[in-house]
Amino acid sequence: MAKALPNYKEYVEDYIHKSYTIGGFIIFPKHHNSINQCRGIHPLIGDRWDLTLECIRRYYAKEQSPLQRVLEKDKDFFDLFIDFKGYVDFFLLQDCVSNDYSSVDIWLGNGAFTESPYPKSVREYLSWIEKEMAFLKKRNKRIEEYCESVY
């Protein structure tokens, strides 16, 4: 890591500073074994937002995913948005999905939930972080533009 990132401490501080913005947060129902808890500890999700959103897409498409049980437990919450497009549009997540809402932009791997979600090399790690940060920047801008348009 030292060769790829000579100042790792500065890199991590910058990551934390940029990710602890409104674009880095989302609302989920809160209860024992909630979505947020389960996605954080599931060995095929590893707290990754892209994979979590893929599970949510599959929920609306009535396809199986590693978070199927917890998503079904929160059916009343997801029903509020009608469908995946409604969910994405409500939370301003358009920069994480295809234009037709049929797929999620997976930042690392293929999103098939058949392998570890964690990077296998420094290059994969840096690429994954770069994609996550690009999404957060776009989402923050989208949130800002939305707020300006309604206030």
C-alpha positions in Angstrom: 0.0 0.0 0.0 2.9 2.4 0.8 4.1 2.4 -2.9 0.6 3.0 -4.2 -0.3 5.6 -1.5 2.8 7.2 0.0 0.7 9.2 2.4 -1.9 6.6 3.5 -3.0 8.5 6.6 -3.8 11.6 4.5 -5.7 9.4 2.0 -7.9 7.9 4.7 -8.6 11.3 6.3 -9.6 12.6 2.9 -11.8 9.6 2.3 -13.5 10.0 5.7 -14.0 13.8 5.1 -15.6 13.2 1.7 -17.7 10.2 2.7 -19.2 11.7 5.8 -21.4 14.1 3.8 -25.1 13.9 3.2 -24.5 11.9 0.0 -22.9 9.2 2.1 -26.0 8.5 4.1 -29.3 6.8 3.5 -32.4 6.0 5.6 -33.3 2.4 6.4 -35.8 1.0 8.9 -34.2 0.5 12.3 -34.8 -2.7 14.2 -32.9 -5.8 15.4 -31.2 -7.4 12.4 -32.0 -4.4 10.2 -30.9 -3.9 6.6 -28.0 -1.8 7.8 -26.8 -4.4 10.3 -27.2 -7.3 7.9 -25.5 -5.7 5.0 -22.6 -4.8 7.2 -21.9 -8.3 8.4 -23.0 -10.4 5.4 -20.0 -12.1 3.9 -21.2 -11.5 0.3 -22.1 -7.8 0.9 -19.3 -6.6 3.2 -21.1 -3.2 3.9 -20.8 -2.2 0.2 -23.4 0.2 -1.0 -23.3 -1.0 -4.6 -24.1 -4.6 -3.6 -26.7 -3.4 -1.1 -28.5 -1.5 -3.9 -28.2 -4.5 -6.1 -30.0 -6.5 -3.4 -32.7 -3.8 -3.3 -33.0 -3.9 -7.1 -33.5 -7.7 -7.0 -36.0 -7.3 -4.2 -38.2 -5.2 -6.5 -37.6 -7.5 -9.4 -38.6 -10.5 -7.2 -35.1 -12.0 -7.7 -33.2 -13.7 -4.9 -30.3 -11.9 -3.1 -28.3 -12.3 0.1 -30.4 -9.7 1.8 -33.8 -11.2 0.7 -35.1 -12.0 4.2 -34.4 -8.6 5.8 -35.8 -6.8 2.7 -39.0 -8.8 2.9 -39.2 -8.1 6.6 -39.3 -4.4 5.7 -41.8 -4.8 2.9 -44.0 -1.9 4.2 -41.0 0.4 3.9 -40.2 -0.6 0.3 -43.8 -0.5 -0.7 -43.7 3.2 -0.1 -41.6 3.6 -3.2 -43.7 1.3 -5.5 -40.8 0.0 -7.5 -37.0 0.3 -7.9 -37.2 3.4 -10.0 -39.3 5.0 -7.3 -36.8 4.0 -4.6 -33.8 5.3 -6.7 -35.6 8.6 -7.6 -36.7 9.3 -4.0 -33.2 8.9 -2.6 -31.5 10.5 -5.6 -29.4 7.4 -6.4 -29.6 7.7 -10.2 -25.8 7.9 -10.6 -25.5 4.4 -9.2 -27.9 2.7 -11.8 -28.2 2.5 -15.5 -30.4 5.0 -17.4 -33.3 2.6 -17.6 -32.9 1.5 -13.9 -32.4 -2.1 -15.0 -29.0 -2.6 -13.4 -26.8 -1.2 -10.7 -23.3 0.0 -11.3 -21.2 -2.5 -9.5 -17.9 -1.0 -8.4 -15.9 -4.2 -7.9 -16.6 -7.7 -9.3 -19.7 -8.7 -11.1 -22.4 -8.4 -8.5 -23.3 -12.1 -8.7 -22.8 -12.7 -5.0 -20.6 -15.7 -5.6 -17.3 -14.4 -4.2 -16.0 -12.2 -1.5 -17.0 -8.6 -1.9 -13.6 -7.4 -0.7 -10.8 -6.1 -3.0 -8.1 -8.7 -3.7 -5.3 -6.2 -4.5 -4.3 -2.6 -3.9 -5.3 -1.8 -7.5 -8.8 -3.2 -6.9 -9.1 -1.4 -3.6 -8.1 2.0 -5.1 -10.4 1.5 -8.1 -13.4 0.6 -5.8 -12.8 3.6 -3.6 -12.4 5.9 -6.6 -15.8 4.7 -8.0 -17.5 5.1 -4.6 -16.1 8.6 -4.2 -17.2 9.5 -7.8 -20.8 8.4 -6.9 -20.8 10.3 -3.6 -19.6 13.5 -5.4 -22.4 13.1 -8.0 -25.0 12.3 -5.3 -24.0 15.3 -3.2 -24.4 17.5 -6.3 -27.7 16.0 -7.1 -29.0 16.6 -3.6 -27.7 20.2 -3.7 -29.5 20.8 -7.0 -32.7 19.2 -5.7 -32.6 21.4 -2.6 -32.0 24.6 -4.7 -34.9 23.7 -7.0 -37.5 23.3 -4.1 -36.3 26.1 -1.8 
